[in-house]
Amino acid sequence: MFMFAPVMIHMMGSSAATILPDVLGIAVIGHILYGLILGISAFKIGVRLS
């Protein structure tokens, strides 16, 4: 995200700086949900780390 932020600010101007915390929050929530869904799915189908 830190590599994307300067590009986003360059493209959108100063208004991008105000929405950047929201974008970071959404990205964190998305990654947590993805991990939960992947973990639950792997558990349900019986994938075991051994």
C-alpha positions, 0 to 999 in steps of 0.5 A: 500500500505504501507503494500505491499511495504516492501513485494514488495521490499523484492521480487524484490530487490532494483529495486522495490523502483524505480517503487513504486511511479508509482505503487502508482500513478496507484493505485490512478488513478484506485480508482478514476476511479472505484469511478466515474464509480460506482457513475455514474452507481448508478446515472443512475439506480436511487440509492438514499441515503435517 
